[in-house]
Amino acid sequence: MTDLGVRRPTLLGGVGESAARPDGIAKTTGEFEFLGDMSADGMLWGATRRAYVPHARIVGLDVTPALAMRGVHAVLTFDDVPGHRYQGQHVTDQPVLAEGVIRHWGEAVAVVAADDPETARRAAAAITLELEELEPLTDLEEALERGEVYRHVRVRRGDPEARGEVVVEGTYETGMQDPAPLGNEAGLALPDGAGGVDIWGPTQWTHVDHRQLSACLGLQPEAVRVHPCRIGGAFGAREDLSLQTHIGMLALRTGRPVKMVYDRSESFAGHVKRHRSQMRYRHEADRDGNLVRVTARLLLDGGAYELTSAAVVANSSYFAVGAYDCPNVEVDGYVLRTNDPPTGAMRGFGANQPCFAAEAQMDRLAAQLGMDPLELRLRNALEQGGHLATTGQLIEHPLPTREVIRSLAAIPLPEPNDSDDPRLLPGGTGLTTPRSGVVRGVGYAVGFKNLQFSEAFDDYAEARVELTPDGAVVHTAAIEVGQGLVTILEQIVRSTLNMTHVRVAFDHTGRIGSAGSTSASRQTQMAGGAALEAARRVRDEALERAGGDELDEAGVWRDGRLLASLEELCAGAAIEHHVRYRHPATEEPDENGQGALHVDFCVAAHRAVVDVDVDLGMLRVVEIAIAQDVGKALNPQQLHGQIEGGIAQGMGQAIMEEVVLDRGVVRNPTFMDYLLPTSLDMPPVEAVLVEEPSPWGPYGAKGMAELPTVSATPAVAAAIRAATGRPLDRVPVRPQGIVGLQ
Amino acid sequence: MQILRPRDLDGALDALAAHPDASLLAGGTDLMVEVNLEHRRPETVIALRRVGELAEWRDGFIGATVTYARMERERLPALAELARTVGSPQIRAAGTLGGNLGTASPAGDALPFLAALDAQVVLASAEGRRRLPWDEFLLGPGHTALRPGELVLGVELPDTVPARQAFAKIGVRQAMVIATVNCCVVRHDDGATRVAMGAVGPTVLRAREAEALVAGVAEPSPQLLDEFQRLVSKEVQPITDHRSTAEYRRHAAGVLARRTLERCLHR
């Protein structure tokens, strides 16, 4: 062999660069095939019959009028579920189709497969459904009294007799937020001709879907393959199954491919939402502002089925104090069964609600003490070497709480608005507000959350890295929902193998083991950790085989001489390594909620600047600044994207986003009335990335994409409080609240 | 579902005479939402885009299929202001004045403008034409005086349209939002003042006591404006729904009308 003329290739798109997404151009030009764009020959269309009442007994259900329609191939109800009749990611208590009782608005009763979507919809509507309405349970205090508790998390730490001299108390509420991903639920089920089925559906974790689907469809695990999906957004909404079981049942029954697509209104009925909450807090401190005791009772609305609620209330309870030291803590967190729509995972996973309340408490405490609110937070900041206030866990890894607060405080405040451009004034294009009537407020909040799964969950991710003559391929079942994992995996493997040409292959459940959920800020560290370890082994084997000491795109080198090209390396046995990667283990809580329940933590601090029209209750968020703990920035551009998107979602919850419930009935299941921030509502974001490398994350990275949402909400609320002087203890803050009316 | 596509007004009126219960389609920004939500399932749709007469805009007359995008560009300040608050650019390119009248939502953004100007609604059928004052056309939420076989040809504005006119709208975001309260104030040269409020009653309504209070007063004092604000709040008839509360709407109507009047006076 010869190395004459072979140049050392330059690595492009490695760790730390703002590498471009491989699917970016296709998504921008509209060529990317999303789930809803899929089709198959001979395909039928599915539709769902739902009951839009919160609680009722089914006294009559007759599918014959639908079956009699031309072009209708199947109409299925609860009795037709071939296997286990309940589903759910953590707790499988949600009937695949209603089992004689409607327990929430929009519950699915029957599904139809027909030749075209219109026939399917008409057939679904033709099903005779007679309901006897029952009283819905929608009051959280009443649910608690009646013992409708999915889980009670009890935290007791420190001295129950300890008391602080300075006391602030408050009650707080957060509304139910919809994850509102841009892509509606869509899916395709394809019978394999041998009794099995391939399913593409909106998911964040194909293997957990696979477990439920094979059980519900009554099939052996190997007869069901769940494919990675190409879906626009998730935010938690795809952690529980939506239409997958339904299309699987219809495909098995008809022997034909079945596609189903929800429209926006059905999407509101068809996916889980963020728990609304009612919280009661008491903070006690000494005269110097050191927290002495925090007492909290948290009520979360778990809706009609449990699903992931038990893990959500655990997070709420364990992060009830925030990123602060406090020796004495008493928290009772309850998640309750009601007849509201089912709630589940959503960005922040239970950390958001207590953050809103506890950060408001910190502001009240600062006011009571006559102390600067940031000074109070710095004084009590929890960092490495400290103990989590609730569970007592030692914080083993870097947690730059003071650094994020100081970095945030160092960002200059925006200038006063001297423009009469209505888009920069409260009320926007509605021309409600002259510049003279505006009061500016500034508010702060610190967000704090765990990374990965907690409470002794066996949390792992698999990946396989394969060397090819053209570079490397990373195989994973991890789900890319738009967050950018595909880019991060490429970057990690590029840097590890020192080669630019790396491609990610998203495999179905039959090809590779679980990568775990795309949630809990997991995948950069988990799928990324697995890919890193597999890539290291590939590199080591390549070096060893060729006897060199450097690997790159050209091959293996020693002393500036190319020993073997990639083609030569790959000519023999394949060089590929498969890794099942686990993060450090966690413990289960004891009876007082104590223990090392979490792997690691992440912190962020937000500052919101808001201009408020105090007479009319209109407002405009002027700027949001954030300092965010990221461990190590693997892709700064993607981090900024997550930060801006997360802030939009957190700000949305602060000022407009709410599923309006009227005794269990959703009053605003459309984007006409469920308002999301538009480009005119979203302010400029000033972001500082704080890098203190994680000792175990790939290249020091931490997952971070939940934190920008968690503390954006309380920061915006605090800024409105500062401008108005009103307590505003409920989000979303409404104009009527700002002017002090009902 | 059959779709009829007449090429002129006579064709449209004939089609409507043959199918008096047909749904009329112009921009489709309301109709298509209703169809998609399965609130309406028309058997016959008459598409009006090709009917040139309906898109006319000449002195004192605005045709029913004039879009918000066009209103935004024209010289009536309040009309341009209200048009800018409607939906997204795509919606404004499609949605029409006639649609706002036909839908008769209490929150329709063009309706306060028509009410403040005492506009007449011109209706046409195969039988002929008739004119109705805005308040005899708008009868309640989703309810108009339109008869089967009849369509809205357009609106007639009074001979003098004062330059001092202003529109404002409260919604819970900076754009693309349905009104919580909307308002149009028109000030005539002789000091006569017209105040029309939307989303605070079954139809758009006029705050006539408040109008009378400031009529002819060249420079209303702060005390008089306080009283004006109070009267507007008194005269509106808001309800509580999923978008807002009656109490807030009552308060906001007064503040908004006062500010809109002030803006109008300084024009």
HADDOCK unambig.tbl for C-alpha pairs under 7 A between the chains (distance, minus, plus):
assign (segid A and resid 423 and name CA) (segid B and resid 174 and name CA) 6.89 0.50 0.50
assign (segid A and resid 427 and name CA) (segid B and resid 170 and name CA) 6.50 0.50 0.50
assign (segid A and resid 427 and name CA) (segid B and resid 173 and name CA) 6.91 0.50 0.50
assign (segid A and resid 427 and name CA) (segid B and resid 174 and name CA) 5.47 0.50 0.50
assign (segid A and resid 428 and name CA) (segid B and resid 174 and name CA) 4.20 0.50 0.50
assign (segid A and resid 428 and name CA) (segid B and resid 175 and name CA) 6.34 0.50 0.50
assign (segid A and resid 429 and name CA) (segid B and resid 84 and name CA) 6.78 0.50 0.50
assign (segid A and resid 429 and name CA) (segid B and resid 85 and name CA) 5.73 0.50 0.50
assign (segid A and resid 429 and name CA) (segid B and resid 174 and name CA) 6.10 0.50 0.50
assign (segid A and resid 429 and name CA) (segid B and resid 175 and name CA) 5.79 0.50 0.50
assign (segid A and resid 430 and name CA) (segid B and resid 85 and name CA) 5.94 0.50 0.50
assign (segid A and resid 430 and name CA) (segid B and resid 168 and name CA) 5.18 0.50 0.50
assign (segid A and resid 430 and name CA) (segid B and resid 169 and name CA) 4.44 0.50 0.50
assign (segid A and resid 430 and name CA) (segid B and resid 170 and name CA) 6.02 0.50 0.50
assign (segid A and resid 431 and name CA) (segid B and resid 168 and name CA) 5.23 0.50 0.50
assign (segid A and resid 431 and name CA) (segid B and resid 169 and name CA) 6.71 0.50 0.50
assign (segid A and resid 432 and name CA) (segid B and resid 168 and name CA) 5.59 0.50 0.50
assign (segid A and resid 432 and name CA) (segid B and resid 169 and name CA) 6.31 0.50 0.50
assign (segid A and resid 432 and name CA) (segid B and resid 170 and name CA) 6.56 0.50 0.50
assign (segid A and resid 432 and name CA) (segid B and resid 256 and name CA) 6.59 0.50 0.50
assign (segid A and resid 616 and name CA) (segid B and resid 252 and name CA) 5.94 0.50 0.50
assign (segid A and resid 616 and name CA) (segid B and resid 255 and name CA) 6.85 0.50 0.50
assign (segid A and resid 656 and name CA) (segid B and resid 172 and name CA) 6.66 0.50 0.50
assign (segid A and resid 660 and name CA) (segid B and resid 242 and name CA) 6.60 0.50 0.50
assign (segid A and resid 667 and name CA) (segid B and resid 242 and name CA) 6.34 0.50 0.50
assign (segid A and resid 680 and name CA) (segid B and resid 174 and name CA) 5.84 0.50 0.50
assign (segid A and resid 680 and name CA) (segid B and resid 175 and name CA) 6.95 0.50 0.50
assign (segid A and resid 681 and name CA) (segid B and resid 173 and name CA) 6.53 0.50 0.50
assign (segid A and resid 681 and name CA) (segid B and resid 174 and name CA) 5.71 0.50 0.50
assign (segid A and resid 736 and name CA) (segid B and resid 248 and name CA) 5.32 0.50 0.50
assign (segid A and resid 741 and name CA) (segid B and resid 247 and name CA) 6.89 0.50 0.50
assign (segid A and resid 741 and name CA) (segid B and resid 248 and name CA) 6.33 0.50 0.50
assign (segid A and resid 742 and name CA) (segid B and resid 245 and name CA) 6.97 0.50 0.50
assign (segid A and resid 742 and name CA) (segid B and resid 247 and name CA) 6.60 0.50 0.50
assign (segid A and resid 742 and name CA) (segid B and resid 248 and name CA) 6.95 0.50 0.50
